[in-house]
Structure formats: C-alpha cells, structure tokens
Amino acid sequence: MKALRLHRAFEAIWGTPAGWRGSLATVNHSTLGVRLMVTAFVFFLIGGVLAMLIRAQLATPGSAFVGPEIYNQLFTMHGSIMMFLFAIPMFEGFAIYMLPKMLGARDLAFPRMTAYGWWCYLFGGSMLLVSMLLGIAPDAGWFLYTPLSSKPYSPGINSDFWLLGITFVEISAIVTAVDIIVSILKLRAPGMSLDRMPLFAWYMLVTAAMMLIGFPPLILGSILLELERAFGWPFFEAARGGDSLLWQHLFWLFGHPEVYIIFLPAAGAVSTIIPVMARTPILGYGWIVAAILALGFLSFGLWVHHMFTVGIPHLALAFFSAASTLVAVPTGVQIFAWLGTLWAGRPQMHLPMLYLIGFLVTFVLGGLTGVMVAMVPFDWQAHDTAFITAHLHYVLVGGFVFPMLAAAYYWLSHFTGRRYSYTLGKAAFWLIFIGFHLTFFLMHLTGLLGQPRRIDTYPEGVGWTLYNLLSSVGAFVMATGIALFIIDVLLQLFHAPRAPRNPWRAGTLEWAMMQPPPSYNIASLPQVHDREPLETAPDLALSLARGEGYLALPRNGWRETLAVDTKSGRIDHIVVLPGNSLLPLGTALVTGSFFLLVLLKLYPWTLLPLAGLVVLGWRWAWVLGDKHAHGELPIGRGDHAPIHAEVRDSPGWWGSVFLSIADGSLFAALIFGHAYLWTVAPNWPPPALVTASLPVVIAGLLGAALAARRSSGVTVTGAGLGLLLTALLLTAFRLAPSPTSHAYGAVVAVLLAYAALHAALALVICCFARARRRAGYIAAINGAEPRIARLWTDYAVAAGAIALACTHLPALLS
C-alpha cells in the first residue's frame, strides 16, 4: 500500500494533465522522447518513399518517370531528411527517453529546454515538407554546394527553405546536446561515479559534446549563404573576394563529425545489448571509453577527407589521408571488444542479436570501403560516383539503422509493457538485410564502372542497366522488410502478453521501474555501488518502489531529483525542476515566426520576433527560483542537501558553460572563415580596409576593462558593455567598407554584428540579474545567477575585443 500511495502522490506532481492543453504544455522527458522518435520515424518513412522514387527513376536507362527538376528535389530532400530529420533526432529522442532512467534520475536537467527543442524540430522539419508539397523543395543537393546554391544558379526560394529550415532544426540539436551533457555530468544516482556510468551514457556524452562543436559551423555557413542570397554579401563569390570552397570547409567541419555523431549512439546501444545477449559483462570497459573519446577527437580532423579532389596541397592531402585511416583504430577497438564479449559469453539468438549480427557484417564492410576512399589515389577515381553513395549507406544504414532496429526490439517492452512474441520480426530482418545488400553492394560495382552520383538518367549500353535494375529491386525488397517491421511492432503494441519487469535479466537501472514507466520514473532514487546495480541487488526495484531510497517523500509539490559531484558521484544538491508550461511552445512559435519572416523576405518585421524572444526569455527565467532560503533539506537515508537555487554550480550554470562552448564554436568558425579568405581567396587585400582608428580600439579596450570588473550591481558593467557596444557600432557604420563591395567588408560586418549582439545580450542578462537580486530571489543572491551573468559578460568582452582586433588587423599589417 505504501508503494501505491507514493505512486499516486508522485503522479499528481509529475503527471501530464488531461486534455489538449496538458499535452501541449508537458515537459516530461518520456513523453517528449517518444514524440521525437515517432516523428523521426515518420520522416524516415517519407525519406524512404523518396528513395523508392529515385530507384524507380534509375531502374531503366532513359527513364522519364520524373523530370530532372523533380529528381533534383527528390535526392536533395531524401538526403536532407535522412541526415537532419531522421538520424540525429531519432537518437536524440531515444537519449531523452532513456538517459534519466539509466542514470537513476527522474528527468533531464532542463525539461522546458527539452520541450522547446522538440517544437523547434517539428516546426523546422515541417518547413521542409511544406516546400516539397508546394513543389519548391531544395534542389541543390543535401550538401547545398556553392555556387550551385547561390542566387544566380538557384534564383527561387528552394535553397532558402533548406538554409532556414535546417538552421531551425539545428537549434533543437544544440539545446538538446546541452541538456544531455549537463544531465549526464550532474543528474546521476548517488554513488554513480564516472567509471560506473553505463557505456551508453559515455557514448551520449561524447556525441553531445561533438554536436556542440560540430553543428555551429554549419549554422554559420547557412547564415552566411542566406546573407549572400538575400543581401548580396559575397562570402562565396570569387569575383568579389569570396571563395566557394569556404562553404565546403564549413559544411564538412560539420558533415564528417556528423557521421560519428550518428554512429556513436547506435554503438552505445550495441555496447548495452551485446553483454545482455551474451550473458557476460562487456569486455574492455575502459578501452571502449578511451576509444569513444579518441573517436570524438579524431573526427574533427577529417573534414578535408571529402575534399580530396578540389585541388588542395599535397601535404594536406597526406595529412588528412593519414588521419582518415587512423580513425579506424578506435573503431576497431570497439568492434573487437564486442566480438570478445560474444566469444567470452554464450550469445542467445534473440531477435535483437540477429539485427546486431547484421550490423557487424554491414558496418565492417562499410569500414573497409571507408579505408579505400581514405586513400587519395583511389578517391580521385571513385569520388562523386555511385561507389561513394554505396559506402555512405553501408556506414550509415549499417552503423545506425541496424543497431536502432535491434534497440527497438530490445527496449520495446519498456515502451509498451508487452513481451515480444511474434515471428514477423525475423522475416522483416531477412528482407531488410538481403534487400539492403542487393541495393548497395551492386552500387559499388556501378560506381567502379563510372556511373556518377546524382544523375537522373543514363544511356543504354554503358554496362549499368542490369546493376541498376537489381539495385532498384533490392530497394523495394528492403522497403517490404520495413513495412513488416512496422506491422510487427503494432501487433506487439496491441496484442502481445504483458512483459515482466526485467525480461532480459539486464543489470542497468532502466529495468528497475514499471513498464511502461510512470511519469516520475522511480519512487525513490538508488544508491549505486557498481556498473550493474540490478545484477548485484536483484530486489532493488522493489526496494525503490517502497520508498527505501532517496527523495522518497514528495514535498511542496516540487519535482525533485538529485545532482551529484561530476567525478565521484557524491551527493551535491537537490534539483527542483520546473513543471509543465506553455512557454516552450510559445518560444518555439516566436522563433519559427522569425525564420518564416526571413523566408518571405519581410526583413524589417523580424525585429518583432527578436523582441518577443527577449521578453519570453526574461519570463522563462523569472518564474524559476524562490525568495525563501531553505537550507539543507532531508533527502532520505539520513542525508541532507541544499536545493539548487542556493548553490553556485547549479545545472543552470553548467548549461550556460556548455551553451557558451557552442557559441564559441560558431565564433571560431567565423574567425576561421576570415583567415581562410584572407589566405586563399582572390583579390585580397581588398581596395578598402577598416581604418586603423586608435580611438575606436582604445574605446573598445576601455569598455572591455570596465565590463570585466567584478563590481557589485550592474552600473559599471553596463557602462563598460555600453561603451564596447558603441565602439563596435562606430566601427561598423563609420569605418568599415560596404559589406556588398567585397567579401572582406561582409566578414567585418558579420564579426562586428556578432560582437554587438553578444554585448547587448550580456547587458540584458546583467540587468536581469540585478532585477532578480532586488526582488529578493535567493538564486540571485547566494546562487549561480551572478556567475552566469559574469560568464556572459566575460564572453561578450572577449568576443568584442577579438572582433575589433580581426577587423583592424589587415589595415595594421598593410
């Protein structure tokens, strides 16, 4: 009876209210994770239909199934959907749903940010679908290479849909990455030190960090290309000092790490499932963690791997070729660890294991062809042929789709509460496996025979006809397998018998709760002593349901979970999470209105949603916190801890740190673009440079010094930021050349605009902190809010100083 009373009390606090309003306002991670996965799967099906249309067009030579214009839209949307709207959101949704359960927490660190990310993803993806329905979908390839995507060669708004829609979606990815990192580092069960974390958490930690660093260059590239298309700022136009290869550098700074961003979460699922199927602990836990870290680091040194044919120096070719080969080492460490685990145990050939075997076979073949294209002489021959298309699909489908299908069957009872009992899954596997290899193995051969990528037709008699026909047949066989998978899952959802609490007898914490889990996950939080708590304490689930762990007694209507020391897992403080709110939806709608107004070329009106975002952001933060000090509160088991509003390193502080890292990555990419154009672009130095104005530089430095002072209140800081902002605007409007005349002027304008925007943002944050302090909020007096304000002030000062230095440096050196 005690467990039932706890369940009812926690559901009243954590549950989602009935009705449409409650559904729109929910911030529960389980609900949002399921929504994200279902939406991503719907996008996957749409992308699959586009793939079928592509294969129907290529099945025979000289086909007139679709014309060239429609075909360009088909393959562009297929690639964009699969890369941006399916793969990344699918693992994000799975991580949002599963990570708190694996870590022994009740939710993620920023529930409203989770909801905001979901709405941004939905609205951004819908923009792309609307463009396709209107017949004006992007048609310059999912990579949108310039000058093909520039205004002279793509005069319509097709490419604008891609640039704005993908940027909207990437906002979702960035905020989700921050949420995941802070949750893994801070919101774990007491005692769960870093070396006791589930491997899936390690995989997601590195993946999210890669997203913070890898996605901003693409966002920057999209902004620059949209500025060029809308206002004629020539970042990529060689005649006015730009360079079309700058887009490729910015795109592949994102694009190649993205391959590993997609692979690593799937590998995390593999590392979780294989030990359970083999009935033995994972082999080489420490080696796998080291391999994950190495893979994340090395992936950022490989972007030129995709640019071997653009004419870069031979020394650079040698370096990036060697780096592309070296990345096989940490990948091989993981594969051998999985094989060693299977060898040491007794693998049970359940359906998840069948899909994992398909993954190992397919991914290893994709890795072998990856080593081939890492060799520059071979890449020169195979580049932009069907061979590369085949390699890409072997890596992505083999490295992501097969593991995700295994994960779907392994964790299905967690979502449905029902036990797998049908055999359609085996037939679905063989159809998918055979159909995939029939489709893409033959594409290796057509590529070696010279068939280019992205062609809508080909002549008869060149030796490609039979291979293309068989590839198209294989694609439809694979599609039939996917359809059987859907039918199988629906049958289990509605007709399979109820599953026991831990059907696989696994040792990780996600199985220590009801299936499907309640809105609060677990009635009390466990104390963890090893990597597989359920293995050493089989009765742990019952003990937690009775309230024998931490935070077992609801109080004050708070949504409570625990934060721990990052390294040791020692209890740090109580995190009181915000409840259901319509603010995420409203903020996403205002954000979407900004992108819609830009798409419609109504630029003056974009000031309204920007002002709306400031107001909503102020409101978002203002409703948090408390004006009363609580001190250390009892948390159970004889321990006490303060709430997060009364500590200096609250989740909000950590979130600001990692958000500033993503922001810094975008700024670093902007400086890279400035240095790249200065080094290699034609017509540099330009005829007009920023005048080396000593008063402006002195004013900027004085503003930086004033803003960086650790004074109480906002007066001195505001004066310093205001002076810095004035110096930036003076440079922009009186000293800088026109941004339309030369790429140098355009880069200077973006640098100064970036710095001015952050100076204004820091000033708003300082005013907010001052207002909160005067209103008597504990977090603004004794908590992390002053540190957050100081962080963004310091960042604005550094950005302003660097921007002023970059704009004046060419003139000083000329």
N, C-alpha and C positions, 0 to 999 in steps of 0.2 A: 504493500500500500504506500510505503514511503516513496518508492520509485515512481508510482503513478502520480502522487501529489507533486513531486518535483517536476515531472513531465508537464503537468498542466500549468504550473507556475511559470516555467521557462517558456512554454508556448505562448502564454499571454504577453511575454516581453519580446520574444524573438520572432513570433509568427507574423505572417503577412495577412493584413485584414482582407476580408472577403470583398468581392466586387471589383469593378474595373479600376477604381481609384487606388485601391490597395495594390493591384497588380502593377500599375504604373509607378507607384511610389516605392515598391520593395527595393531593399538594398541587400537582401540575403544572398550570400555567395553561392549557395547551392542552386537557387532559382536562376540567378544570373549566369552561372556556369552552364547549366542545361540549356538556357536560351541561346547562349553563344554557340554551343556545339550544334544545336539543331539548326540554327541559322546558317552556320558554316557548312553543314552537310547539305542544306538546300542549295547554297551557292555551288557546292561540289557537283550536285546533280545538274545544275544549269550549265556549269563548265563542261560536264561530261556530254551533255546534249550538243554543245558547240563542237566538241571533239568528234562526235559522230558525224556532224555535218561536214567537218573538214575531211574526215576519212571517206565520206561518200563522194566528195568532190574529187579526191585523189585516187579513187578506186580504178578509174579508167583514164587513158590518155585523151586529151582534148575535151574533157568533160565540161558541160555547160550547166551543171547543177546549180551553181551560183556564179555570179559575175565577179570580176576582180575586186570591185569596191566592197561588195558584201563579204567576200572572202577575207579581205584585209581586216574588216571589222571582226570577223569570226575568230581569226587566230590571235588578234590583239586582245579581245575580250576573254578568250579561253585562257591565255597565259596570265592575264591580269587577275582573273577570278581565282585561278588555282593558286597563284603565288600570294596574292594580297587578301583575298576574301575567303579562302578556304584553309590553306595550310596553317598560316600563323594564327588566325582566330580559332581554329579547331583546337590547337594545343593550349592556347590561352584559356579557352573555355574549360578544358579538362583540368588545367592547373588551378583555375579559380574554384572549380568544384572540389578538387581532390586535396590540394595542399593543406588547407586547415585541418582536414580530417587526418592526414598523415602526420602532421606536426602536433596533433593533440590540442588544437585551438578551436575556438568557436566561430571565428570568421577571419577574414583578411584584415589588414591594418587600416585600410581606407575604404569602407563599404560604399560610401557615396561616390568615391572615385571609380570604383568598380562599375557602378551603375552608369555613371557618366561615360565611361569607356564603351560600354555596351551600346548605349544610344548613339554615340558617335559612329561606331562601326555600322550599326543598322542604317543610319541616315546616309553615311558616305557610300556604302555599298549600294543603297537604293538609287543614288545619283547615277551610278554607272549603269544600273539596269534600266533606268528611265531613258538614258541616252540610247541604249540598244533598242528599246521599244519604239523610240522615235526615229530610228534609222540614222542617227548621227553619233554612233558609238565611236570611241577612239579607233583609229585605223593605221597608226604608225608603229605598231608592234608594242608588246608589253614592256619593252625597254625604252621606247619613245626617243630613239636616237635623233639628235640634231645633225644636219639641218632639215632632215625629213619632217620633223615635228615643228619646225619653225614656221612663222606666219606665211612666208612666200610659198612654201610647199604644202602647208596644211592650213588653208585660209579660214576654214569653218571653225566651229567650237568643239569639234571632235576631240582634239588634243586637250582642250581646256577642261572637258569633263574628266579626263584621266588625271591631269595635274591637280585639280581641285578635289576630286573625289578621293584619290589615293592619299593626298595630304590629310584630308579629313579622317580617313581610316587610320593613318599613321598616328594621329593624336591619340586614338584609342590604344594603339600598341604601346606608346610611350607611357601613358598613365598606368596601364596595366603592368608594364615592366617595373615601374616604381613601386606599385602595390605589392608585386610578387617579391621583390628584393627585400623590402622592409619587413614583410610578413615572415619570410624565411629567417632573416637575421634576428628578429626580435620576438615574434609571436610563436614560440615553441613551448612544448610541455616542459615543466621544470625537470632539470636533470638531462635534457636532450642537448648535450654539447655538440659542437660541430662534427666530431668524429663518431657521433651516434645518430646523426641525421640519416633518414632514408636516402638512398642514392638518387631517387627521383628528385628530391629537394636540391641536391647538388647540381643535377643537370639543369633544373629550372633556374637556380641561382645564376649559373654561368650564362644560360640563354638570355635571361632578362638583362644581365649586365651587357651582353653583346647587343641587345636591342637598343639600350640607352646610347651606345656609342655608334652603332651601325646605321640606325634609322635616320638620325638628323642630317647626314649628308644628302640623302635622297630628298628629305623635306626641303633642304636648302636648294638643291638642284631644281625642284619643282617650283619654288618661289622665283628663282632667277629666270627660269624659262617662261613662267607666266608673266613676269615683268617685261621680258623681251617681247612676248607676243602682244601684251596689252599696251605698252607704252613705248616700245622701240628701244629699250635699253640693250645695247649689243653685247651681251656676255658671250654669245656663241657665234657671232658673225665676224668672220676673219677680215672683211673689208674695213671694219671699224675697230680693230684691235682685239676682237674676241677670238675664240677657238672652239670649234665644235667638239674637240676631244675633251674639253673640260666637262661636258655633260657625261661622257663615258666614265671619266675618273670619278665624278661624284656618284654616278649611278652604281658603279661596281664597288665603290667603297662600302655601299650598302649591299649590293647584289651578291657578292661572293660570301661574305659572312652570313647572308640570309640562308644559304644552302645548309650551313651548320646550325643556324638558328632553327631551321625546320627539322634537321636530323636529331639534334641533341635531346629534345623532349621525347621523341619516339624511342631513342636509345635508352632514356630513363625508364620508359615503360618496359622495354626489353630487360633491363637490369633488375627490374622489380618482379617480372613474371617468371623469368627463367629459373631462379632459385626455388620458387614455389613448385614449378612443374618438375624440377629435378629432385625436390625434397632434400636440398642441401644448401648451406649458406653460400652466398656469392663468393667466388674466388677472386682474391686480389682487390679488396675494397679500396685500400689506399692507392694502389696502382690505377684503378679506374678514376678516382678523384683527380689524381695527377694528370691523367690523360684528358679528362674533361677540361681542366684548367689550361693545359697545353694547347688543346684544340681551339679553345676560345681565343687564346692569344695569337696563335699562328694564323687563324682565319683572316685576320686583318692585314696580313702581309701578302695576300694573294690576289688582290683585285685586278692586277695587270694580267693575270692568267687569262682573262677574257679579251685581252687587247694585244695579243702577240702579233697580229697582222697589221697593226696601224702604223708601223714604222718607228717604233721606239728603239733606243740604242741597244747594241748587242750585249753590253754589260748588264743592263736592266733586264734583258731577256734571260740571261743566265741566272741572275739572282732570283727572279720570280719563278723560273722553271724549277730551280732547286727547292725553293720554298713550297711550291705546289707538290713536289714529290715528298718533301719532309712531312707534310701534314698526314701522310699515310701511316706514319709511325704511331701517334696516339690513337688513331682509328683502329690500327691493328692490335694495339694493346687491349682495347675493349672487346674486339672480336675473339681474341684468344682467351680472354677472361670468361666470356660466355661459353665458348667451346669447352674450356677446362671445367667450368661448373657442370655442364651437361655430362662430361666424362666422369667427374667425381660422383655424380648422383645417379639416380635411376629415373630418367625422364618418363613422364606419363604423357601419352599421346592424346591429350585432350585437344579440343579444337583450338584454343589459344596457342598451343605448342605447334600445331600444324601451320598456322599463319607465321609463327616465328621461324620455322624452317624455310618457308617461302621467302621471308625477309632475308635470312642469311644467304641463301642462294642468289637472290636477285641483287642484293646490295653489294656482295663481293664481286659479282660480275660488273656492276656499275663502278666499283672502285678500281677494277683492273683497267677499264676503258678510261677512267679518270687519270690514271698514271700515264696512259698512252697520250692523251691530249695535253698533259703537262710537258711533254717533250716537244720543244719548239718546232723541229723539222716536220714531225707528224701533224702538229696543229696547223701548220701552214697549209698542209694538203687537205685536212679534214674540216677546217674552220668554215662555218656557215653552210655545212652540208647536213643531210639527214642523219649522219653519224652523230653529230653533236646533239641533235634532238633526241636520238635514242639514248645516248649517255645520260642526258639530263633526266629523262624519265626513269631510267634504271636507278639513278641515285635517289630521286625524289619519291617515286612510287615505291621502289624497293625499300628506301630508308625511312619512309613516313607512312604510306598508306597501309602496307602490310603490318607494321607494328601497331598502328591505330586500330586495325580490324582485330588483331589479337587482343588489344586492350579492351575493345568493345565487348568481346565475349568474356574476358576475364573479370571485368568490373560491372558487367551488365546487371547482375543481381543487386549491386549496390544502388543502382538507379531504379530498378523495377521491383526489387524484393522477391523476384521469382527465379527459379532454378532452371538452368538450360536443360532442355530435354528433347529437342528435335534434331533431326539429322540433315536438314536442309543446308546447314552451315558448311558441311563437308562438300556437298555438291557445289555450293557457292564458291568455296575456296578453289576447287579444281578448275572451275570455269574462269575465275579471275586469274589464276596462276597461268593456265595454258593460254588464255586469250591475251594476257599481257605480253608473254614472251613471243607469241606468234606475231604480235603487232610490232614490238620494238626491236626484237633481235634482227628481224629482216630489215629494219630501217638502218641498222649498221651497214648492211650489205649495199643498200641503195645509196647510202652516203659514200661508201668507198667506190661505188660506180659513178659518182659525180653528181647525184641529184642534190640541188641546192635546197636550203630551208626556205620556208615561207613563199613557195611558188604555188599558184592556183591551178596550174595545168602543166602538161609536159607533152612532147610529141611522141608518137608511136615509133617503135623501132630502135630505141636507145637502151633497151635492156632493163627498164624499170617497171614494166607493166605488170608482170606476174607478182613481183615482190610487193608492189603497192596494193594489188588486189587482195593478196593473202593478209597483208597488214590490216586492211580495212575489215576483212572477215574476222580477224583476231580481235579488233576493237569492238565489234558487235558481240562477240563471244564474251569478252570481258564485261561489257555492259549488261549482258544477261546474268552474269555472276553477281554484279552489284544489285540487280533487281531481286535476285534470290536472297541476298543478304538482308535487304530491306524487309522482304516478306518474313524471313526467319525471325528477325528482331520483333516485328509486330506480333507474330504468333506467340513469342515468349512473353511479350508485354501483356497480352490479354488472356493467354490460356495455359501457360506453364504453371506447375505447382509452386507453392511458396518455398523459398530457399532458407536454409539455416543461416545463423548469424555469420558464420565464417566458413563458407562452403569449400574453400580451397585449403583450409587449415594454415593460413598465412600468419606471419608474425608481426605485421605492421599495424599501426594504430587505426587505420581506416576501417578495419574489421571489428573494432571494439565498440560498435554502436549498432543501433537498429538499422534494418534495411527495408525500404529506403530510410535514410537518417532523418531525425527531426530537424527543425529549423535551427536549433542551438547545437547540433551535433552530439554532444555528450553532456550528461547531467553534472559531472564533475571532472576536473582535469587531472590526468595521471601524473605520478612521479616516475620518470623514466630512468632505468639503470643500464640499459643496453640497446642494441640496434633493433632487436625484435622483441618488444615487450610482451606480446601475446604468446611467444614461444616459451618464455621463462615464467610467465604468470597466466596460465590458461583461464583463471577466474577473474581476470582484470576487468572484463566487460561488465560482469555482474556487479563487481565492487564499485565501479564508477557509476553505474545506473542507480545504486543505492545511495549515492552521495558521499562516498568514502574518500573522495579525492579533494582537490582544491576548488574553491568557489562553488560549493555545493548549495549554498543558500542564497536565493535571489534577494536583492535589496534595492530599494529606491527606484525600482523599475529600470535599473541600469542594465545595459548589455555589456557584461564583463568578460574579459579574458585576461590572460597573464602575459607580460613581457619579461624576457629573461636576458641575462648577460649574453652578449653575442657569442663569445667563445665557449664559456664554461656551461651555460645553461642554468646558472644560478638565478633564482627569482629576483627580479628587478623592481617591477611595479605593476599595478593593475591598470589595464587599458579599458576605459569606458568608451565603447563605440557608439556612434550616432545611430539613431533609429531610422525608420522609413521616412522618405522625404521626396517631394516632387522637384526639389532643387536640381538634381542631376538631369532630369528630363528637360526642365526649363533652360538650364545652361546649355545642354546639347542643342536644343532648338535655336537658341540665340547664336550659338557657334555655327550651326548649319545655315542660318539666315545670312551670316557674313559671307560664307562660301557661295551661296546662291546669288547674292548681290554682285559678287565679283564675276561669277559666270555670266550674269546678264549685263555686265559692263556698267552697272549703276554704282560707280565708284564713290561719289560723294555720300551716298546713303550708307556706305559701310561704316561710317562713323557712329551710326546709331547702335548696331550690334556691339561694336567695340566698347561704347559707353555702357551698354547693357551688361557686358561681361564684367566690367569693373564693379558695377552695382551688385550683380549676383555673386561675384567673388567675395565682396565685402560681407554680404549677407550670409554666404556659405560659412565663412569663418566666424562671424559674430555669434551665431546661435550655439557654438560649441563652448564648453567650459563651465565654470561655476564661480560664484563670488564668495563662497564659503570654504574655508580650509578644513579638511577632514583629517589630516594627519595620517598615520599608519592605521589601516583597517585590517581586521582579521580576514584571512583568506582560507582557513581550514588547516587541519593537521598541526595546529599550534603556531602557525606562522602569521606574520603581519607584513603589509606592504602599502606604500602610498599610491594614490591614483596618478595617472599620467600627467594631469594638469599641474601637479606640484613637483615635477622633476624636470631637469634641464635637458635630458636626452629622450624626450618623448618620441613616439612614432612620427609626429608632425615635423620634428627637427630632422629625423633621418630621411623622411620623404623629401624635404627641401634640399638636403645634401645631394640626393641622387637625381632629383629633378634639375638641379644646377649642373650636374655632370652631363646630362643630356643636352642642356642648353649650351654648355661649354663645348660639347662635341660639334654642335651646329656652328658655333663661332670659330672653332678651329678649322672646320671645313671651309668657312668663308675666307679665313686668312690663307689657307692652302690655295684656294682659287685665285686670290690676289697674287700670291707668289708665283703660281703656275703661269698665269697670263703674263706677268712681268718677265718671266724667264723665257717662255717659248712662243708667245703669241706674236704675230706680225705687228708692225707699226708701234713698237714700244721703244723708247719712251714716247708718250703722246705729245702733240704740239703744245698742249696747255696742262700745266700741273698745278696742284694746290700750292698757293703762295706760302713760302716758309714764314709764316706770321708768328713772330716771337710773342706778341701779346696774347694771341689765342692759346699757344702752348702753355704759357705761364698761367693763364686763367684756368685752363683745364687742370693743370697740376695743383693749383691752389684749391680748386673745387674738390679734387681727389683728397687732398690733405684734410680739408675741413670735413668731408663726408666720412672719412675713415676714423675720425676721432671717436673715442669711446666715452662720449659725454652722455649725461642723462638727458632725457627729453628729446624732442625732435627738432628743436630750433636750429642748433648748429649743424646737425646732419642735413636738415632740409635746406639750409643756406648753401652748404657745400654741394649738394646734389643739384640745386638750382643753378649755381654758378657753372658746374660741369655741363649741365644741360644747355645753358646759354652758349658756352664755348662750342659745343657740338653743333648747335643750330647755326651759330655765326659762321662756322667753317662751312657748313652745308650750303647756306644761302648766299654768302658773300664771297667766299674764296674758292669753292670747288667749281670745276668746269661742269658744263651741262652733261647730265647723265645720258643724253641721246647722241652726243657727238662722238664719243669714244668709250670703249669698254672700261678704261681707267676711271672716267667720270662716273660710270654706272656702279663700279665696285666701290668707289669712295662714297657714293650716295647710300649704298646698302650698309656699309660699315658704320657710317655716322647715324643712319636711321636705327640700326641695331643698338648702338650705344645709347642713343637718346631715348629709345623705348625702354631700355632697362633702367636708365636713370629715373625716368618718370615712374616706372613700376616700383622701384626701390623707395621713391618718395611716398607713394601711396601706401606701401607696406609700413613705412616708418610712422606715417600718420595714423594708420590703423592700430599699430602697437601703442602709440601714445593715447589714442582714444580708449582702448581697452584698459590701459593702466588707470586712466582717470575714472573709468566706470567701475573699477574695483575688482576686475577679474583676476583670480589667483594665478592663472597661467601667464598673465602679462606682468605679474609682479615677481613671482618666485619660479615660474616655469620656463618653457622653451621659447616663448614668443619673442622676447628681446633678442635671443640668439638667432632666431630665424630672420628677424629684421636686419640684424647686423650682417648675417650671411649674404643677404641680397644687396645690402648696401655695399659691402666689400666687392661683390661680383660686379655691380654696376660701375664702381670706381675703376676696377681693373679693366673692364670692357671699354670704358671711356678712354682711359689712358692708352690702351693698345690701339684703339681706333684712331685716336689723334696721331699716334706715332706712325701707324701704317699710312695714313693719308699724307703726312708731311715728309715721310722718308724719301720717296722718289725725288722730290724737289731738293732736299738737303744733299742727296748724293749726285745730283745732276751737275 
